[in-house]
Amino acid sequence: MHVRPLQLIPQWRGDETLYSWAARMHRIVGYSVKDTGRLLFGASHAYKEWATSTRFAHFGIATNKHLGNTKDILLQRTVLAAYYPFLRYEQREEFDRCAESNVRTPWLTRFGMRASTLDKVEMRWCQCCIQNDLADGAMPRWRLPHQLPGAWWCVEHDLYLNKLNPDIAEWVIPLITNPTSQPLLNNECIQALRNLSALAGSLVGKERVNLVGIKRAVLSRLRDMGLVTSIKPVSSEILQQWFALTRLAEAVKQVEPSIQSVIEKQWIYETLLKRRASHPLLWMMLWVATFEGFSTQDVVRGFHEPDAMLIWQDDGQGQLWIEKEFQADEKVQAIVKNAKTIKSAAQQLKVSVATIRRYMKEAQCSPQHVRGTNLRQNRKVAALAEIEALINETHDVTKTDVHLRCKGSVSWLKRWEPELLASTLAKIPEIRDRQCVLPLFNA
């Protein structure tokens, strides 16, 4: 289908969303709701896709790419900005491939929002932000930080955000009338909401978050509060009882009671100890509740630099809590790797030898395994280097030559890395001398 490029392409206004730009464009062109959808996205029902669109190929042609490529728009102008950093590596690769190919993709269901009450179909705005837009002679806009999961508070004006369910056939803009009634919250609850909203806004433009480090910092903090011990099992009931008494839980109960049924379940235990991926909002709520009482700046900085939140105790026991498939602290690993003996590593960490052995074993990197892995890696590199050097330096080298002149390296790779050996030897071309042709004698 032929796409008609736009003659006028307004630039982005601050942190406005893709939907906000389209709603502004709708009033500029003066088309009907459905015609605007067809013009911008090639679909008459595009006004329903308030979070993001599935038709970026059409949008890119219509705007001639003047507003950015698909990935930039998704991560800078839609709610996917809060989901992308939590994706696994292979999911991010798939995301990037879909964005580059401009194929029609259900972005929200594949990479972000799910069929749960944690993903509310609503748009939020701040009364003061709208008044500032009008004072500047501009059209009110939907700001991206206000639309992200967990953003129930305007950090700039310290106000509760109004809500609107986009259930009408219109490209809606924020309204200054009919504001939502303000909940009655004490200062501690307001601080918790402020921290959560600021944390959500900090995800815009981030490539990834360090969930392993975040989990480690949370567990360390929970242990310091006496909620978990240095050994298993962990009580999910105790964790839920603790969260229910936090200021964040009290605030969420008032501002978003619809998700109460979700956070009353054993989500903390599942988030920390289960392999199933958790919703970004659950990670953020857990972090804010864990570091309750911290300043907004420290909460946000710590989430993106979780190692900075770890505090080592004088006796060295600060990080000696671990779960299955949870990698050991890098500092501990480095000390164990470089120490000549386990005893010397224990002395450096000021713990017992038994503690070091148990800790590293539970972290799936026991001292013996760490040393064995290092030695094997070094041996593999040396063997591979020796064989490749012979292949590169000798023009007419054969596989037989490699077996004879690098006997030790070939033997080791054949035992431990047979596939690597085969792929390395495959670089040698198959050259065979022509068979001698015996002359034919007449009988």
N, C-alpha and C positions, 0 to 999 in steps of 0.2 A: 504494500500500500504506500502511495506517495505521501511523504511527510513534508508539510509546508514549513520552512524555517521562519522563525519569528523575526519581524522587522525591528522590534524593540525588545531588548533583553536587559531588564534592570539587574543591577548587581545585588549581592547579598547585603542585608542590613544587620550588621553585628552578628549575634549568635542565633539568628532566626532559623527555623526549621525549613525543610523542603516544603512541607505543607503550607507554612506561613508565606513563603515566596509565591506559591501557586495561588493562594487566596488573594494576595496582593495583585498578582497578575490578572486574576479574574476581574477585579474591579477596574483595572487599566484598560483591558480589551473590551469590556462591556458585553461579553457574550453571555449566553445562558450557561447554567451550571454544567450541563452535559456537553455543550460545545467547547467550553473551556477544558474539560477533561479530555476530549478528543484532540484538541489543539496541542496540549502539553504532553499528554501521556498516551494518546491513541485509544482511550477508553472512556466511554460516557460516564461510567461509575467511579472514575478516579477520585472523586471527592470523598469516597468512603475510606480510601487508603490514607488515613491521617498520619499513621506512623511512618510509612515509607511506601514506595511504589514498586511494582514488579516489572515495570516497563521502562527501564532506563535507556534502552536502545532508541526508542522513540523520543524520549526526553533529550538525549544527547544530540540527535539530529536536529530537533526543533530549536535547541539553544546553541547549536554549532559548537558544543563543548566549551562555550565561554564561561560557564559556571563551574567547571572542573570535571574530572573524570568520575566514573561511577563509584569507585572505592572512596574517593575523597568526600563525595557527597554523602554516601552512606555513613561514614565515620565522623563526619563533621556536622551533618544536618539532620540526622535521624536518630531514633532511640537505639539503633544497633551499635552506637558508640559505646553503650554501657555493656553490651554483650560480647563484642569482639575480643576484648582483652582476656576473657575467661575461656575462650575456645581452645581446644586442644590444637597441637601443631598441625595435624592432618586436616582439621576443620578450617584452620586459617588458610591453609594452602588451597582447599576447595573454594573457600570464600573468594580468595584472590583470583582463582581461575574463572569463576563465574562472573566476577566484576570485569575482568579483562575481555571476556568473550561477549559480554552484553546480552547473554541469553536471558529469557524470561525466567526469573527465579523467585520462588516464594521465600523471600529473605527472612521474614519474621518467624515462620514455622521451621525453617531449616537451620537458621543460625541464631535465633533469638527467642522471641516470645513464644510461650507455650500455652496450652489450654489449661491454664490454672488461674486462680484468683490473684496470684502475685502479679500477673500482667493485666492491669486494669485498662479497659478501653475508655480512656478519659484524657482530656487535655487540661492543663493547669496554667494559671497565670496569676501574676501579682498585681494588685490594685495600683500600687505606686509605680510599677514599671509601665503600666498602661498610661497613667497620668503623665509620666515623663515623655512617652512617645507623642501624646497629644500636645504637650507643651512645646515640643520641638516641631510641631506642624506635620508630624508623620503619622502614618497609619499604625494602629496597634499591631504588635507582632507576637507570634508564639516563640518564646525563647527555648532553645534546646535544653539547657540545664533544668528547666522546670518540668520537662516531659519525661525525664529519666526515672527508672524504678527507684523508689525511696525518696524522691525529691518532693517532699510535702511542705517545704519551707523555703522562702526566698532569703537566701543568705545576704543579699545586698541590702534589703530593706528590713530584714528581720521580721517578716510577716508570714502568716499561714497562707498557702496558695489556694486560690479559688479553683473550683473544678467545673468541667463541662463535659457531658457525654455527647459526642458528635453524632446524634441520631437523626439529624434532619438533612434533607437533600440540599445542601448549601456549602459553599466554601466559606466557612465561618471564620470570624476574627474574634479576638478577645473582647468581651463586653465590659464596660465600666459599671454597668448596672447589675443589680441582683447579686451582690457579693455573697460568698458563703459565710455563714456565721462562724466567728472565731471560737475555737475550742478553749476551754479554761485550763491552762497549763501553767505549772510553776516554772521557776527559772531553770531547774535541773532538767525538766522534760524538754523545755525549749532548746537548751544546749544540746541535748541528745538529737533532736530533730535537725538542728543546725549542723551538727557534725555529720549526720547521715546524708543530708542534702548536699553539703560541700563535698563529701566523699564521692557521691554519685556524679556530680559535675566534674570532678577531677579525672574521670575516666575518659572524657572526650579527647580524642586524639592519641590515646595510649594504645600501643601495639599489644601488650600483654601484661599480666600481673603475675607475680611469683607466688602461686598458690602453696607451694611446698614451704616457702619461707613464712607465708602468712599463717599456715597451719602450725608451724613450729612456734612462732611467736605467741599465738593464741594459747597453745597448750602450756607454754612456759608461764604465761600470765595466769592461767587458770590454776596451775599448780601452786604458784605463789599465793593465790587467794585461798588455797586449801580445798579446791573443788575437785581436783584430780591428784592422784599420787604418782610416784615414780614407777609404779608397776600397774599392770592391768589386774582386774577389769575396771572399766570406767562406768560409772553409774549414770545412765541416761536420765533417770528420774531426778537425780541431784542437779544435773545441768539444766533441766527444764525448770525446776523450782528456782534455781538461781536467776535464770533469765526473766522469769515472771515477776521477780522483785526489782528488776532494773528500771531505771527511769525511761529508757527507750521503750520497753514493753508497755509501760504505763502510757506513754505518749502515743504509741502506735494504736493502742486500744481505743483511743479517742479519735485520732485523725483518720484511721483506716480500719474500722472494726471488721470489714469484710474478710481480711486476711487472718483474723484471730484464730479461725479453725486450723489454719496451716501452721502457725507458729506455736500452737499448743501441742502439736505432735512432737515426736522425738527427732526433730530436725537437726538439733545441735550434734547429737551423737552421730547421725548419718552424715552430716557435713564433714565432720572431723575424721571419722574412722571408716566410712564406707567408700567403695570404689566408684559408685555412681556420682556423676557430676551434679553439683548443687546449683541452684539458681543464684545469679549474681546478687540479688537482693538479700538472700539469706547470708551470703558471705559478708556483705556490708553491715547487716544488722548485727551479726556475731562480732565483727571487729569493733563496731561502735560500742556495743554493750560491754565487751571485754575491757576496753580502755576508757570506761566511763570516768569522767572527771578530768580527762586530758583536754587540752585546748584543741580547737578545730585544726589549727596548723599542725600540731603534733599527730593528731589522728590521721589526717590526710597524708602527711609525709611518711608516717610509719607504715601505712598500708602499701605504699609504693616502694618503701625501703624497709621491709619487715625485719631485716637483721639488726637494724638500728634500735629496735624495741627489745632486743634480747639483753638481759642483765645477768652477768655471771656472778655467782656467789663466791665468797672468798674461799670456800672449801672445794670449789670446782664442780659442785653438783648441779649447777644451774641448768645444764642442757642434757642431763642424763635421763631423759624420758623419751621413749621412742615407740613407734608402732610398726606393725608389719609393713614392709615395702616402703618405709619412710626413711629416706636417706639421712645418714648421719650429718652432723654439723661439719661444715667444711674445715673449720679450725681444728676440730678433733681429728678429722681424717688426716689433715696435713701433719699433725704432731705424731700420730701413729705411723704414718708412712715414713716419716723422716727419722723417727727414733730407732736406735740400734736394737733396743729390746723393749718388751712390753712394760717392764719395770721402769725404764727411763721415761716412757710416755706417761705412765701413771704418776711419776714424780713431778713431771711438768704440769700436769693437770691437777695435781694435789688430790688424787683419789686413789683408791686401792686398785691393785692389779685385777682382782675379781670384777670390780666395777667396769673397768675398761673392757675386759673380755666379754662381759654380759652385754654391755652397751653396744659394742661394735658387732657382736653376733646378732642382736635383735635388729640392728640397723642394716643387716644383710651385708656387712662389710667387716667381718671378723678380722683380727690382725693377720692371721694366717692367709685368709683370702686376699686381703689388701696387698700383702707382700707377694703372694703368688701371682696375683694379677699384674702387679708392676713388673715382676721379673719376666713373666710371659710376654707382656707387651714389649719390653725392651728386647727380648730375644727375637720376637717376630720382626721388629723394625730392623734389627741388625741382619737377620737372615735375608729379609727382602732386599735390603740395601746391597748386600754382597752379590746376590743373583742379578739384580738390575744393573749394577755396575759392570758386571761381566758382559751382559747382553749389550749394553750401550758402548762399551769400549772395544768389543771384538765384533768386527763386521760380519764374518762368516761363522759365528758361533752356532753350535748345534745343541740340541737338548742333551745329547750324550756328553758334550763338553761340560755343560752345566752340572750334570750328575757327577762327573769325575772331579771337577775343580772346586765345586761347592758342595761337597758330599755332606758335610755336617749340617749346613743350612737346609739343603734339600730334604735330608732325613727328618729334621725337626719340623719343617713345614708340612711334610707328608703326614706326620703324625697328628699335629695340632691344627694346622690350617690347610687341609688338602685342596679346598676350593680356591684359596688364594694362590697356592702353588700352581694349580692348573691354569688359572687365568694369567699368571705371570709367564709361564712357559708358552702359553698360546701366542705371545708376542713374537716368538721366534718363527720365521717363515719356514714352511715345509719345503726344503730343497733336497732333491734326490738326484744323484748322478744318473745319467742315461745308462741303461744296462748295455753291457758290451754285446755286440751282435757278432756271433761266430760266423765266419765265412762258410758258405756251403760248398762242399766238395762233391764233385761228381763221382759217383761210384765207379 
